[in-house]
Amino acid sequence: MSVRKLKQAALVLFSSVLAMTSSHAWADKVLNLREGVTEVSRNAYSLHMIVLWICVVIGVVVFGAMIYSMFAHRKSKGAVAASFHESHKVEILWTVIPFIILIALAIPATKNLLLLEDASNADVTVKVTGYQWKWNYEYMDGDAEGVKYFSALDKASNDARQMNSGIDVSTVPNYLQNVDNALVIPTGKKVRFLITSNDVIHSWWVPDFGFKKDALPGYINEAWTRVEDAGTYRGKCAELCGKDHGFMPIVVVAKEEGEYKKWAAAKKSAAAAEAAAAASDKTWTKAELMAKGAKVYGSSCAACHQPNGEGTGPFPPLKGSAVATGPAAGHINIVVNGSKTNPLMAAYGAQLNDLDLAAVITYERNSWGNDAGIVQPKDVKAAR
């Protein structure tokens, strides 16, 4: 290559590097790992940076020596290759030095791994169960003991993601990264997670916490975190768990202890009222069931059967279907117990209470042109 072409290539490279390093070009780019907000994540970040700089130093020394040798001892300058055999001193040196580096890195790495796996003496325990395609959170102890709810993709994101929705996703706050019910934890407390799955393999991952744990059917994995600063931390399912894998976000809200106690009290009160309403023999009006059913359908059914009830792929339409317009007993059975002919149809009997089931079944039987009557909670209870 001529000197002129070398200069041109160097100019292009310099211009590219200059453009890439400008603050404007990299305003929204993150090249490094995030430091996170927990002790585990900060330890991992610190170790990563140490390893990075060790690699940089080794690279500079090795490639610097190579480049210097190629230019200073090139044939055009009359250099003659030396003839020599191996050097025991050099071989010992380049064996001992990497060994020392690896041992020095293994010690803090092992300490952090042991810390990551130590979920003992937790202040709060939350059971996390993965479903296609949402999360269930159940508080096993502490101020929120007994509270249990599902967390699914928020309605704004779910509406915008539909084909031909006509919605500009850039106008949706935290598109595909927001949920209807966030997991709430107290700051400054050790929170233990018992992570499992109800159907397929999922993976619970919040980058700011510094860990990722698989949710396996029939098995419980443990993890823990302690967040010092109040805030909202986002993650997602990190395992390919089905067609809607990309629509299964995680949102964790860390609240100061006082605010957490208030939230827990309000949540327990609402859950008690909901349980009492579901267990009562009240006869609900069609309007009441339709209003509640629309919410349940949006969080539990729309992902598969679509908001318009027309279904997609292996998920059959509900609009005008034999199930949604046929006998109520058959409709109740398939929603409560799932489908034997289509394994993708989950059993919602263990996920929803009688009122929610009656409401969503009523909604399906009276939407999109369907007109097949209403179902009361007592009908669901009798069919269980």
PEDA-V262695 format. One record per backbone hydrogen bond with DSSP energy under -1.0 kcal/mol. NH is the residue of the N-H (numbers start at 1). CO is the residue of the C=O. Records with the same first field share a line. If there is no record, write none. Layout:
NH: CO / CO
This chain:
6: 2
7: 3
8: 4
9: 5
10: 6
11: 7
12: 8
13: 9
14: 10
15: 11
16: 12
17: 13
18: 14
19: 15
20: 16
21: 17
26: 22
27: 24
29: 26
37: 208
42: 38
43: 39
44: 40
45: 41
46: 42
47: 43
48: 44
49: 45
50: 46
51: 47
52: 48
53: 49
54: 50
55: 51
56: 52
57: 53
58: 54
59: 55
60: 56
61: 57
62: 58
63: 59
64: 60
65: 61
66: 62
67: 63
68: 64
69: 65
70: 66
71: 67
72: 68
73: 69
77: 74
78: 75
79: 74
91: 87
92: 88
93: 89
94: 90
96: 92
97: 93
99: 95
100: 96
101: 97
102: 98
103: 99
104: 100
105: 101
106: 102
107: 103
109: 105
110: 106
111: 107
112: 108
113: 109
114: 110
115: 111
116: 112
117: 113
119: 117
123: 190
124: 190
126: 192
127: 138
128: 194
129: 136
130: 196
131: 134
134: 131
135: 151
136: 129
137: 149
138: 127
139: 147
140: 125
145: 142
146: 139
147: 144
149: 137
151: 135
154: 178
158: 154
159: 155
160: 156
161: 157
165: 162
171: 168
172: 169
175: 172
177: 174
180: 152
183: 251
185: 253
187: 255
188: 227
191: 225
192: 124
193: 223
194: 126
195: 221
196: 128
198: 130
202: 215
204: 213
209: 206
210: 207
213: 204
215: 202
219: 216
221: 195
223: 193
225: 191
231: 254
233: 252
235: 250
236: 205
237: 248
238: 203
241: 239
245: 242
247: 244
250: 235
252: 233
253: 183
254: 231
255: 185
260: 256
261: 257
262: 258
263: 259
264: 260
265: 261
266: 262
267: 263
268: 264
269: 265
270: 266
271: 267
272: 268
273: 269
274: 270
275: 271
276: 272
277: 273
278: 274
279: 275
280: 276
289: 285
290: 286
291: 287
292: 288
293: 289
294: 290
296: 292
297: 293
298: 294
299: 295
300: 296
301: 297
302: 297
304: 301
305: 301
306: 302
309: 306
311: 305
312: 315
315: 312
318: 309
319: 309
321: 318
325: 321
331: 327
332: 328
333: 329
334: 330
335: 331
336: 332
337: 333
338: 334
339: 345
345: 342
348: 335
349: 336
352: 348
357: 353
358: 354
359: 355
360: 356
361: 357
362: 358
363: 359
364: 360
365: 361
370: 367
372: 365
379: 376
380: 376
381: 377
382: 378
383: 379
